[in-house]
Amino acid sequence: MELLFDPIRLLLATAKDVLPVLALLVVFQMVVLRRPLPRPGRIAFGFGLVLVGMACFLGGLDLALFPVGKTMALQLAAGVESGGKELWTAYGWIYLFAFLVGFSTTIAEPSLIAVAHKAEEASHKAVSALGLRVAVAIGVAVGITLGTFRIVTGTPLHIYIFVGYVIVAVQTFFAPKMIVPLAYDSGGVTTSTVTVPLVAALGLGLASNVPGRSPVLDGFGLIAFASLFPIISVLGYAQLAQWMGRRRNGKGRRAPPGAASDPVVAANELEGKG
């Protein structure tokens, strides 16, 4: 009888992946810096926790997140009736499911939460952590929805990515300077522990059940949308806040102290001081 969860195998596989990183740090500390390891007992204990935590996490992905995402995509796509002709309008529930999955998983993404709090702290609360998370989540949701539309219609992936980065390049010239690096980083932190498993399972499940689609050729690519569109949404949010701030306060007038929660108004102030 095959076990659903093999902890020994997962621990060995995780150790195989993590040990080279630990060895690199130890060698660099002792050979290059020529200093002893600080608190080796604590390091060993922490390494053990990392192994156990990562093994449990990988096991949870295999047992829960991957099957749930793939099964729901299969069930939603299987219920589509288009009269023998594939119509992109017949997949409305798929698009809604993709939007909600993208938004909810991004809001819960630990890496995004960490970056948002650091951004709020570094900007002295000029950048709202919650506002940044919502802006990124909307971008991921729209991107994944558009990605599912691409799978259903079978249009080439490179067209969407090319047009998306052209939009990002144009936005970069007009967005406040303070928000541009943060927007670019926001695209990377979305593709992490919570979002990637469900998004990948969604794409593979959908491509497997849409006639004429290949899981290999069409099932992948959603993660690229999840990385690109948050940049567009954060830059767009910054530009919108900038326009609203200028309209509210008039030309050449500083935003009131109460508007400090608006990240781009604060960005304009910092750029003015510079």
C-alpha positions in Angstrom: 0.0 0.0 0.0 1.5 3.3 -1.1 1.6 6.0 1.6 0.0 9.4 0.8 2.7 11.1 2.7 6.3 9.7 3.0 8.1 11.9 5.5 11.4 10.2 5.2 11.6 10.6 1.4 10.5 14.3 1.7 13.1 14.9 4.4 15.9 13.4 2.3 14.9 15.3 -0.8 14.7 18.5 1.1 18.1 17.9 2.7 19.6 17.3 -0.7 18.3 20.7 -1.9 19.1 22.7 1.2 22.5 21.2 2.3 24.5 22.9 -0.5 23.2 26.3 0.6 24.2 25.6 4.2 27.6 24.3 3.1 28.2 27.4 1.1 27.4 29.6 4.1 29.6 27.6 6.4 32.6 27.5 4.0 32.3 31.3 3.3 32.2 32.0 7.0 35.1 29.9 8.0 37.4 30.0 5.0 36.8 33.5 3.5 35.9 35.4 6.6 38.0 33.2 8.8 35.7 33.4 11.7 34.0 30.7 13.8 30.3 30.0 13.4 28.3 32.1 15.9 26.1 29.8 18.0 26.5 26.6 16.0 23.9 24.8 18.2 21.3 27.4 17.3 22.2 27.2 13.6 21.9 23.4 13.7 18.5 23.6 15.4 17.3 26.1 12.9 18.5 24.1 10.0 16.5 21.1 11.4 13.4 23.3 11.6 13.9 24.4 8.0 14.1 20.8 6.8 11.0 19.8 8.7 9.0 22.9 7.6 9.9 22.6 4.0 9.2 18.9 3.9 5.8 19.4 5.4 5.1 22.3 3.0 6.1 20.2 -0.1 3.9 17.4 1.2 1.0 19.7 1.7 1.3 21.0 -1.9 1.2 17.4 -3.3 -1.7 16.4 -1.1 -3.9 19.5 -1.2 -3.1 22.6 -3.2 -2.2 21.0 -6.5 -5.1 18.5 -6.6 -7.6 21.1 -5.5 -6.6 23.6 -8.1 -6.5 21.1 -10.9 -9.7 19.4 -9.9 -11.7 22.6 -9.8 -10.4 23.7 -13.2 -11.3 20.3 -14.7 -14.8 20.4 -13.2 -15.5 24.0 -14.3 -14.2 23.3 -17.8 -16.1 20.0 -18.1 -19.4 21.8 -17.4 -19.0 24.1 -20.4 -21.5 23.5 -23.2 -20.9 25.5 -26.4 -22.9 23.5 -28.9 -19.9 21.9 -30.5 -18.1 25.1 -31.0 -15.5 26.5 -28.7 -16.5 30.0 -27.7 -14.4 32.1 -25.2 -17.6 33.5 -23.8 -18.7 30.1 -22.6 -16.0 30.0 -20.0 -17.2 32.7 -17.7 -17.0 30.7 -14.5 -13.4 29.8 -15.3 -12.5 33.5 -15.7 -14.3 34.3 -12.4 -12.5 31.4 -10.6 -9.1 32.5 -12.0 -9.7 36.1 -10.9 -10.7 35.1 -7.3 -7.8 32.6 -7.0 -5.3 35.2 -8.2 -6.6 37.8 -5.8 -7.0 35.6 -2.7 -3.7 33.8 -3.0 -1.8 37.0 -3.5 -3.3 38.7 -0.5 -2.2 35.6 1.5 1.3 35.5 0.0 3.9 35.7 2.8 6.6 37.2 0.6 4.3 40.0 -0.5 3.3 40.7 3.1 6.9 41.0 4.1 7.8 43.3 1.3 4.7 45.5 1.9 5.5 45.9 5.6 9.1 46.7 4.8 8.0 49.3 2.2 5.7 50.9 4.7 8.4 51.0 7.3 11.1 52.3 4.9 8.8 55.0 3.6 7.7 56.1 7.1 4.2 54.9 6.3 4.0 56.9 3.1 3.4 53.6 1.3 0.4 51.8 2.7 1.1 48.1 3.2 -2.5 47.1 2.7 -2.9 49.4 -0.3 0.2 47.9 -1.9 -1.0 44.3 -1.3 -4.4 45.1 -2.8 -2.9 46.7 -5.9 -0.6 43.8 -6.4 -3.5 41.3 -5.9 -5.6 43.1 -8.4 -2.8 42.9 -10.9 -2.3 39.2 -10.4 -6.0 38.5 -10.6 -6.3 40.4 -13.9 -3.2 38.7 -15.2 -4.3 35.2 -14.4 -7.8 35.9 -15.8 -6.2 37.0 -19.1 -3.9 34.0 -19.0 -6.9 31.6 -18.8 -8.5 33.5 -21.7 -5.2 32.8 -23.7 -5.5 29.1 -22.9 -9.1 29.0 -24.0 -8.5 30.9 -27.2 -5.1 29.3 -27.9 -3.5 32.6 -28.8 0.3 32.9 -28.6 1.8 33.7 -25.2 4.5 36.0 -26.5 2.0 38.5 -27.8 0.6 39.1 -24.4 4.0 39.3 -22.7 5.4 41.6 -25.3 2.5 44.0 -25.2 2.6 43.9 -21.3 6.2 44.9 -21.1 5.7 47.6 -23.6 3.0 49.0 -21.3 5.4 48.7 -18.3 8.1 50.5 -20.2 5.8 53.4 -21.0 4.4 53.6 -17.5 8.0 53.7 -16.1 8.6 57.1 -17.7 5.5 58.7 -16.2 5.2 57.0 -12.8 6.7 58.6 -9.6 10.3 57.6 -9.3 9.9 56.3 -5.7 7.3 53.7 -6.7 9.1 52.3 -9.8 11.6 49.9 -8.0 8.9 48.8 -5.6 6.5 48.0 -8.5 9.2 45.9 -10.2 9.9 44.0 -7.0 6.1 43.5 -6.5 6.0 41.4 -9.7 8.6 39.0 -8.3 7.3 38.4 -4.9 3.9 37.3 -6.2 5.3 34.1 -7.6 6.0 32.3 -4.4 4.8 29.6 -2.0 1.0 30.1 -2.1 0.3 31.5 -5.6 2.5 29.3 -7.8 1.0 25.9 -6.8 -2.6 26.9 -7.4 -1.9 28.9 -10.5 0.2 26.1 -12.1 -2.5 23.5 -11.2 -5.2 25.8 -12.7 -3.4 26.2 -16.0 -2.6 22.5 -16.3 -6.1 21.5 -15.4 -7.7 23.9 -17.8 -5.5 23.0 -20.7 -6.1 19.3 -20.1 -9.9 19.8 -20.5 -10.2 22.4 -23.3 -10.4 20.6 -26.7 -7.4 21.3 -28.9 -5.1 22.5 -26.0 -1.9 20.8 -24.9 -1.0 20.8 -21.2 2.7 21.3 -22.1 2.2 24.0 -24.7 -0.8 25.8 -23.2 -0.9 24.8 -19.6 2.2 26.8 -18.5 2.5 30.5 -18.8 0.1 31.7 -16.2 2.9 32.4 -13.7 4.4 34.8 -16.3 1.1 36.8 -16.2 1.2 36.7 -12.4 4.6 38.3 -12.5 4.0 40.9 -15.2 0.6 42.4 -14.4 1.3 43.4 -10.8 4.0 45.8 -12.1 1.3 47.3 -14.4 -1.2 47.6 -11.5 1.2 49.1 -9.0 2.5 51.7 -11.5 -1.1 52.4 -12.6 -2.2 52.8 -9.0 0.7 55.2 -8.4 -0.1 57.2 -11.5 -3.8 57.4 -10.5 -2.9 58.5 -7.0 -0.5 61.1 -8.4 -3.2 62.5 -10.7 -5.8 62.6 -7.9 -3.4 64.3 -5.5 -2.5 67.0 -8.0 -6.2 67.6 -8.8 -7.1 67.8 -5.1 -4.3 70.0 -4.0 -3.9 72.2 -7.1 -0.7 72.9 -9.1 2.4 73.7 -7.1 0.8 73.1 -3.7 2.0 70.5 -1.2 -0.3 67.7 -0.2 -1.7 68.1 3.3 -0.4 66.0 6.1 -3.5 63.8 6.1 -2.7 62.7 2.6 0.5 61.0 3.7 -1.2 57.6 3.5 -1.4 58.1 -0.3 1.9 56.6 -1.5 2.3 58.7 -4.6 1.5 62.0 -3.0 4.3 61.2 -0.5 6.5 60.2 -3.4 6.0 63.6 -5.0 7.0 65.3 -1.7 10.1 63.2 -1.4 11.1 63.9 -5.0 10.5 67.6 -4.4 12.8 67.6 -1.4 15.4 65.8 -3.5 
